[in-house]
């Protein structure tokens, strides 16, 4: 029963669609009709309302932090299952017919809980890539790809399989962005 409760708790917290809710509440719009149609922080920034964009980012990170920290403190043996369920909740939320965000902000929350140095590493790779190329999607992909590599070489490869799974999932959620990057039609992102 404990495992099932953790799975359900993690999934449902992860599935709270903050980008959708904040856009509805503050802008009276459906974020799915704006920009890429995605409910995540990058598309929330495309609404033109920085508060909605950054609030979505922070809340999407926090919705991962709460269950993952709880599980890490009390049921550490289920840490990676809880992390995966939070992520899947964000990407496939039951409330929006299983069409959610791309999972990057939620992944940042997960990383910071598992190992703060991995979270910081992701942030550094993301920021450097963004400063050079100005593509949020490319930054997210390279940041995510860097984690199993960094984990392998610096942290002795503990649970590298989990980080490879997360990269594959984020690669999947960015498949349209990858096509646009290859075709040079991807939109550059303004984060300020």
Backbone as CSV, one residue per row, in Angstrom:
resi,resn,N_x,N_y,N_z,CA_x,CA_y,CA_z,C_x,C_y,C_z
1,UNK,0.825,-1.212,0.000,0.000,0.000,0.000,0.860,1.263,0.000
2,UNK,2.016,1.219,0.690,2.895,2.379,0.778,3.363,2.815,-0.612
3,UNK,3.803,1.860,-1.435,4.293,2.184,-2.772,3.186,2.786,-3.630
4,UNK,2.010,2.196,-3.592,0.891,2.703,-4.387,0.535,4.128,-3.975
5,UNK,0.556,4.404,-2.684,0.254,5.747,-2.185,1.281,6.751,-2.678
6,UNK,2.548,6.383,-2.646,3.618,7.266,-3.115,3.470,7.539,-4.611
7,UNK,3.148,6.515,-5.378,2.963,6.676,-6.825,1.826,7.648,-7.107
8,UNK,0.684,7.448,-6.441,-0.493,8.292,-6.665,-0.233,9.728,-6.203
9,UNK,0.325,9.868,-4.998,0.636,11.182,-4.426,1.586,11.947,-5.342
10,UNK,2.632,11.299,-5.805,3.630,11.950,-6.654,3.037,12.328,-8.011
11,UNK,2.294,11.405,-8.609,1.697,11.683,-9.913,0.739,12.869,-9.828
12,UNK,-0.143,12.872,-8.832,-1.157,13.929,-8.763,-0.550,15.290,-8.430
13,UNK,0.468,15.331,-7.597,1.142,16.618,-7.378,1.820,17.088,-8.662
14,UNK,2.468,16.167,-9.352,3.124,16.507,-10.606,2.162,16.955,-11.689
15,UNK,0.923,16.478,-11.605,-0.047,16.762,-12.667,-0.759,18.105,-12.528
16,UNK,-0.479,18.854,-11.463,-1.119,20.172,-11.317,-0.598,21.077,-12.443
17,UNK,-1.484,21.532,-13.348,-1.038,22.301,-14.527,-0.950,23.803,-14.233
18,UNK,0.121,24.206,-13.566,0.220,25.594,-13.119,0.195,26.598,-14.268
19,UNK,0.867,26.299,-15.379,0.836,27.216,-16.523,-0.583,27.443,-17.009
20,UNK,-1.347,26.382,-17.101,-2.751,26.463,-17.521,-3.568,27.273,-16.512
21,UNK,-3.408,26.951,-15.212,-4.194,27.616,-14.169,-3.866,29.100,-14.048
22,UNK,-2.580,29.438,-14.036,-2.188,30.844,-13.879,-2.618,31.691,-15.069
23,UNK,-2.524,31.130,-16.267,-2.959,31.865,-17.458,-4.463,32.099,-17.427
24,UNK,-5.209,31.099,-16.982,-6.671,31.238,-16.858,-7.027,32.292,-15.811
25,UNK,-6.379,32.218,-14.652,-6.715,33.106,-13.537,-6.323,34.549,-13.829
26,UNK,-5.078,34.774,-14.273,-4.575,36.136,-14.403,-4.800,36.775,-15.773
27,UNK,-4.856,35.967,-16.815,-4.995,36.518,-18.164,-6.324,36.176,-18.819
28,UNK,-7.099,35.320,-18.169,-8.393,34.873,-18.717,-8.233,34.265,-20.108
29,UNK,-7.108,33.558,-20.297,-6.829,32.907,-21.585,-6.491,31.450,-21.346
30,UNK,-6.560,30.671,-22.415,-6.134,29.272,-22.377,-4.736,29.209,-22.971
31,UNK,-3.750,28.830,-22.149,-2.351,28.806,-22.611,-2.159,27.876,-23.807
32,UNK,-3.071,26.923,-23.963,-2.950,25.994,-25.087,-3.247,26.663,-26.427
33,UNK,-3.787,27.896,-26.375,-4.056,28.660,-27.594,-2.982,29.708,-27.861
34,UNK,-1.916,29.685,-27.067,-0.853,30.692,-27.171,0.453,30.004,-27.579
35,UNK,1.223,30.649,-28.437,2.558,30.151,-28.800,2.551,28.703,-29.260
36,UNK,3.327,27.874,-28.544,3.448,26.459,-28.907,2.255,25.630,-28.424
37,UNK,1.429,26.224,-27.561,0.292,25.480,-27.000,0.668,24.652,-25.793
38,UNK,1.930,24.711,-25.415,2.418,23.941,-24.274,2.058,24.638,-22.971
39,UNK,1.887,23.872,-21.885,1.485,24.467,-20.610,2.657,24.838,-19.711
40,UNK,3.888,24.673,-20.202,5.069,24.904,-19.379,5.501,26.364,-19.301
41,UNK,6.583,26.591,-18.570,7.067,27.936,-18.264,7.512,28.711,-19.501
42,UNK,8.187,28.054,-20.448,8.654,28.766,-21.646,7.474,29.333,-22.413
43,UNK,6.425,28.542,-22.580,5.252,29.049,-23.292,4.487,30.056,-22.440
44,UNK,4.518,29.897,-21.128,3.868,30.885,-20.249,4.543,32.243,-20.410
45,UNK,5.853,32.251,-20.643,6.547,33.522,-20.910,6.075,34.152,-22.218
46,UNK,5.652,33.320,-23.155,5.180,33.842,-24.450,3.848,34.581,-24.329
47,UNK,3.184,34.463,-23.184,1.941,35.222,-22.977,2.245,36.710,-22.881
48,UNK,3.513,37.044,-22.660,3.893,38.439,-22.491,3.827,38.890,-21.043
49,UNK,3.358,38.022,-20.170,3.245,38.348,-18.754,4.352,37.621,-18.001
50,UNK,5.375,38.380,-17.594,6.530,37.759,-16.936,6.157,37.119,-15.605
51,UNK,5.210,37.716,-14.887,4.785,37.124,-13.613,4.238,35.720,-13.841
52,UNK,3.362,35.566,-14.825,2.779,34.253,-15.132,3.871,33.282,-15.561
53,UNK,4.811,33.741,-16.383,5.887,32.877,-16.862,6.787,32.387,-15.743
54,UNK,7.259,33.318,-14.916,8.188,32.929,-13.849,7.477,32.214,-12.701
55,UNK,6.227,32.577,-12.435,5.458,31.858,-11.410,5.239,30.411,-11.842
56,UNK,4.979,30.198,-13.124,4.830,28.835,-13.651,6.129,28.058,-13.455
57,UNK,7.252,28.682,-13.758,8.555,28.031,-13.589,8.769,27.609,-12.134
58,UNK,8.573,28.540,-11.222,8.802,28.258,-9.795,7.845,27.174,-9.288
59,UNK,6.578,27.269,-9.632,5.596,26.287,-9.149,5.814,24.909,-9.771
60,UNK,6.239,24.867,-11.032,6.531,23.570,-11.661,7.761,22.911,-11.028
61,UNK,8.704,23.717,-10.554,9.846,23.170,-9.811,9.393,22.681,-8.441
62,UNK,8.619,23.526,-7.735,8.186,23.186,-6.372,7.288,21.957,-6.306
63,UNK,6.468,21.754,-7.339,5.578,20.587,-7.296,6.356,19.283,-7.392
64,UNK,7.604,19.363,-7.844,8.485,18.191,-7.808,9.205,18.107,-6.476
65,UNK,9.626,19.256,-5.966,10.405,19.287,-4.724,9.619,18.697,-3.556
66,UNK,8.361,19.059,-3.427,7.562,18.636,-2.259,7.479,17.107,-2.138
67,UNK,6.989,16.390,-3.162,6.907,14.928,-2.986,8.270,14.243,-2.960
68,UNK,9.218,14.736,-3.750,10.514,14.056,-3.817,11.273,14.216,-2.499
69,UNK,11.244,15.395,-1.911,11.899,15.586,-0.607,11.217,14.730,0.461
70,UNK,9.894,14.711,0.452,9.144,13.902,1.422,9.555,12.426,1.325
71,UNK,9.571,11.919,0.095,9.933,10.513,-0.118,11.402,10.281,0.245
72,UNK,12.260,11.218,-0.076,13.686,11.080,0.252,13.891,10.991,1.770
73,UNK,13.108,11.744,2.526,13.238,11.749,3.987,12.653,10.505,4.652
74,UNK,11.532,10.013,4.123,10.800,8.960,4.825,10.780,7.602,4.132
75,UNK,10.939,7.580,2.816,10.867,6.318,2.064,11.919,6.325,0.955
76,UNK,13.173,6.505,1.326,14.230,6.739,0.343,14.322,5.631,-0.708
77,UNK,13.889,4.433,-0.373,13.953,3.332,-1.341,13.040,3.562,-2.545
78,UNK,12.083,4.505,-2.409,11.153,4.800,-3.508,11.460,6.146,-4.179
79,UNK,12.636,6.686,-3.926,12.985,8.019,-4.412,12.861,8.145,-5.929
80,UNK,13.379,7.175,-6.664,13.385,7.299,-8.123,12.016,6.999,-8.723
81,UNK,11.258,6.161,-8.068,9.882,5.905,-8.518,9.046,7.160,-8.337
82,UNK,9.163,7.800,-7.165,8.428,9.041,-6.906,8.836,10.121,-7.897
83,UNK,10.132,10.226,-8.169,10.639,11.229,-9.112,10.054,11.015,-10.507
84,UNK,10.051,9.777,-10.953,9.498,9.460,-12.269,8.000,9.764,-12.322
85,UNK,7.277,9.450,-11.251,5.823,9.681,-11.224,5.480,11.168,-11.248
86,UNK,6.261,11.980,-10.526,6.055,13.432,-10.567,6.244,13.933,-11.998
87,UNK,7.313,13.487,-12.617,7.620,13.902,-13.984,6.499,13.486,-14.942
88,UNK,6.064,12.236,-14.844,4.996,11.739,-15.722,3.685,12.475,-15.475
89,UNK,3.445,12.865,-14.225,2.254,13.665,-13.922,2.274,14.987,-14.659
90,UNK,3.434,15.624,-14.709,3.542,16.906,-15.410,3.366,16.727,-16.924
91,UNK,4.005,15.721,-17.472,3.965,15.514,-18.926,2.612,14.957,-19.388
92,UNK,2.004,14.121,-18.541,0.717,13.493,-18.905,-0.322,13.725,-17.810
93,UNK,-0.771,14.986,-17.606,-1.729,15.268,-16.530,-3.139,14.774,-16.866
94,UNK,-3.731,14.104,-15.924,-5.080,13.571,-16.126,-6.092,14.688,-16.380
95,UNK,-5.832,15.874,-15.810,-6.779,16.995,-15.910,-6.856,17.584,-17.309
96,UNK,-5.829,17.398,-18.114,-5.777,17.998,-19.456,-5.685,16.921,-20.532
97,UNK,-6.380,15.828,-20.306,-6.410,14.709,-21.258,-5.001,14.206,-21.579
98,UNK,-4.155,14.191,-20.574,-2.797,13.657,-20.663,-1.888,14.437,-21.621
99,UNK,-2.216,15.731,-21.846,-1.377,16.591,-22.688,-0.821,17.708,-21.821
100,UNK,0.406,17.510,-21.356,0.993,18.458,-20.420,2.210,19.170,-20.967
101,UNK,3.117,19.506,-20.052,4.325,20.241,-20.408,5.448,19.309,-20.832
102,UNK,6.598,19.890,-21.062,7.747,19.113,-21.527,8.592,18.571,-20.390
103,UNK,8.346,19.047,-19.184,8.940,18.423,-18.005,10.259,18.987,-17.523
104,UNK,10.770,20.034,-18.140,12.107,20.501,-17.786,12.142,21.127,-16.393
105,UNK,11.214,22.024,-16.094,11.200,22.653,-14.762,10.989,21.601,-13.673
106,UNK,10.109,20.665,-13.935,9.862,19.597,-12.969,11.113,18.745,-12.790
107,UNK,11.824,18.500,-13.872,13.083,17.747,-13.805,14.128,18.494,-12.980
108,UNK,14.165,19.817,-13.112,15.097,20.614,-12.300,14.798,20.417,-10.814
109,UNK,13.517,20.446,-10.454,13.135,20.205,-9.062,13.572,18.828,-8.583
110,UNK,13.374,17.836,-9.425,13.777,16.461,-9.100,15.294,16.389,-8.895
111,UNK,16.039,16.954,-9.829,17.505,16.920,-9.742,18.011,17.575,-8.462
112,UNK,17.462,18.731,-8.139,17.918,19.457,-6.948,17.654,18.660,-5.677
113,UNK,16.609,17.862,-5.666,16.297,17.033,-4.497,17.199,15.794,-4.429
114,UNK,17.461,15.199,-5.570,18.297,13.996,-5.597,19.748,14.356,-5.263
115,UNK,20.258,15.397,-5.920,21.635,15.830,-5.701,21.747,17.271,-6.177
116,UNK,21.870,18.197,-5.246,21.883,19.623,-5.587,22.963,19.957,-6.603
117,UNK,24.075,19.227,-6.579,25.150,19.492,-7.535,24.735,19.130,-8.963
118,UNK,23.889,18.115,-9.102,23.356,17.794,-10.432,22.410,18.894,-10.895
119,UNK,21.604,19.424,-9.982,20.715,20.535,-10.317,21.495,21.758,-10.769
120,UNK,22.564,22.068,-10.041,23.419,23.208,-10.404,24.109,22.953,-11.744
121,UNK,24.580,21.721,-11.949,25.235,21.366,-13.218,24.278,21.559,-14.388
122,UNK,23.055,21.089,-14.211,22.041,21.279,-15.257,21.881,22.764,-15.552
123,UNK,21.744,23.560,-14.481,21.552,25.000,-14.646,22.697,25.667,-15.390
124,UNK,23.924,25.258,-15.095,25.098,25.842,-15.758,25.109,25.487,-17.249
125,UNK,24.870,24.209,-17.554,24.854,23.789,-18.971,23.713,24.483,-19.703
126,UNK,22.541,24.550,-19.068,21.385,25.210,-19.687,21.713,26.668,-19.984
127,UNK,22.238,27.375,-18.991,22.507,28.805,-19.142,23.580,29.080,-20.192
128,UNK,24.665,28.327,-20.173,25.724,28.527,-21.168,25.205,28.280,-22.585
129,UNK,24.436,27.210,-22.746,23.869,26.901,-24.065,22.920,28.003,-24.504
130,UNK,22.104,28.484,-23.560,21.136,29.534,-23.900,21.846,30.837,-24.271
131,UNK,22.880,31.199,-23.531,23.601,32.437,-23.824,24.245,32.400,-25.206
132,UNK,24.666,31.205,-25.636,25.305,31.057,-26.948,24.273,31.003,-28.072
133,UNK,23.212,30.172,-27.898,22.302,29.890,-29.014,20.916,30.530,-28.904
134,UNK,20.479,30.895,-27.690,19.171,31.536,-27.448,17.963,30.624,-27.669
135,UNK,18.180,29.309,-27.659,17.071,28.360,-27.797,16.852,27.642,-26.468
136,UNK,15.677,27.841,-25.884,15.361,27.157,-24.628,15.339,25.645,-24.822
137,UNK,14.795,25.198,-25.950,14.685,23.757,-26.207,16.065,23.102,-26.302
138,UNK,16.979,23.701,-27.041,18.330,23.155,-27.172,19.042,23.163,-25.821
139,UNK,18.851,24.221,-25.063,19.450,24.318,-23.727,18.942,23.194,-22.831
140,UNK,17.645,22.933,-22.901,17.038,21.877,-22.085,17.555,20.500,-22.485
141,UNK,17.674,20.270,-23.784,18.163,18.974,-24.271,19.614,18.736,-23.867
142,UNK,20.456,19.740,-24.046,21.868,19.568,-23.691,22.054,19.491,-22.178
143,UNK,21.252,20.264,-21.434,21.309,20.178,-19.975,20.930,18.795,-19.488
144,UNK,19.879,18.242,-20.075,19.422,16.908,-19.683,20.428,15.833,-20.088
145,UNK,21.017,15.975,-21.277,22.032,15.023,-21.741,23.278,15.062,-20.854
146,UNK,23.587,16.229,-20.323,24.797,16.360,-19.505,24.694,15.604,-18.176
147,UNK,23.483,15.402,-17.679,23.327,14.828,-16.336,23.824,13.382,-16.233
148,UNK,23.437,12.452,-17.129,24.014,11.107,-16.997,25.526,11.093,-17.179
149,UNK,26.035,11.989,-18.005,27.485,12.053,-18.228,28.195,12.544,-16.966
150,UNK,27.696,13.654,-16.413,28.279,14.208,-15.184,28.144,13.204,-14.046
151,UNK,26.975,12.596,-13.949,26.735,11.612,-12.888,27.714,10.439,-12.997
152,UNK,27.976,10.000,-14.207,28.874,8.868,-14.428,30.315,9.208,-14.045
153,UNK,30.779,10.367,-14.503,32.187,10.697,-14.303,32.498,11.316,-12.943
154,UNK,31.541,12.009,-12.347,31.819,12.690,-11.081,31.247,11.939,-9.877
155,UNK,30.074,11.339,-10.050,29.418,10.675,-8.922,29.397,9.157,-9.061
156,UNK,30.377,8.612,-9.768,30.568,7.163,-9.893,29.401,6.427,-10.546
157,UNK,28.618,7.126,-11.309,27.577,6.473,-12.097,26.395,5.916,-11.325
158,UNK,26.197,6.370,-10.084,25.039,5.897,-9.324,23.755,6.186,-10.100
159,UNK,22.905,5.221,-10.184,21.585,5.288,-10.831,21.612,5.979,-12.202
160,UNK,22.639,5.737,-12.972,22.754,6.373,-14.287,21.570,6.003,-15.179
161,UNK,21.029,4.799,-14.970,19.910,4.353,-15.793,18.713,5.293,-15.649
162,UNK,18.465,5.761,-14.420,17.352,6.705,-14.174,17.546,7.970,-14.998
163,UNK,18.764,8.515,-15.011,19.023,9.762,-15.724,18.976,9.574,-17.234
164,UNK,19.308,8.382,-17.700,19.166,8.082,-19.129,17.685,8.026,-19.506
165,UNK,16.882,7.402,-18.662,15.424,7.369,-18.902,14.869,8.786,-18.966
166,UNK,15.300,9.643,-18.039,14.809,11.021,-18.022,15.227,11.766,-19.286
167,UNK,16.448,11.522,-19.763,16.870,12.155,-21.012,15.998,11.690,-22.178
168,UNK,15.739,10.393,-22.242,14.901,9.848,-23.328,13.503,10.478,-23.286
169,UNK,12.935,10.616,-22.082,11.600,11.216,-21.947,11.604,12.684,-22.374
170,UNK,12.620,13.424,-21.970,12.683,14.841,-22.349,12.986,14.984,-23.845
171,UNK,13.789,14.097,-24.385,14.008,14.066,-25.829,12.663,13.850,-26.535
172,UNK,11.854,12.922,-26.013,10.531,12.638,-26.597,9.628,13.870,-26.527
173,UNK,9.594,14.541,-25.384,8.700,15.697,-25.257,9.159,16.867,-26.127
174,UNK,10.417,16.854,-26.546,10.954,17.920,-27.395,11.066,17.517,-28.865
175,UNK,10.407,16.443,-29.258,10.586,15.936,-30.619,10.221,16.977,-31.691
176,UNK,9.165,17.772,-31.464,8.806,18.807,-32.440,9.856,19.919,-32.461
177,UNK,10.371,20.259,-31.275,11.433,21.269,-31.204,12.676,20.795,-31.946
178,UNK,12.991,19.516,-31.817,14.172,18.963,-32.489,14.016,19.084,-34.005
179,UNK,12.824,18.782,-34.511,12.573,18.932,-35.954,12.783,20.378,-36.379
180,UNK,12.247,21.319,-35.570,12.392,22.737,-35.914,13.848,23.197,-35.796
181,UNK,14.563,22.669,-34.808,15.996,23.008,-34.697,16.755,22.528,-35.925
182,UNK,16.469,21.313,-36.368,17.149,20.766,-37.545,16.792,21.534,-38.814
183,UNK,15.529,22.023,-38.874,15.068,22.797,-40.041,15.362,24.286,-39.918
184,UNK,15.959,24.671,-38.786,16.271,26.074,-38.486,15.038,26.958,-38.466
185,UNK,13.936,26.413,-37.949,12.696,27.193,-37.821,12.273,27.349,-36.360
186,UNK,13.101,26.894,-35.428,12.780,27.009,-34.005,12.843,28.469,-33.561
187,UNK,11.894,28.867,-32.713,11.855,30.245,-32.208,12.876,30.422,-31.090
188,UNK,13.560,31.546,-31.142,14.457,31.882,-30.032,13.595,32.398,-28.888
189,UNK,14.118,32.270,-27.662,13.345,32.588,-26.467,13.938,33.786,-25.756
190,UNK,13.052,34.672,-25.297,13.484,35.770,-24.427,13.119,35.410,-23.000
191,UNK,14.099,35.408,-22.108,13.816,35.032,-20.723,13.830,36.236,-19.775
192,UNK,13.997,37.413,-20.324,14.051,38.612,-19.472,13.143,39.696,-20.021
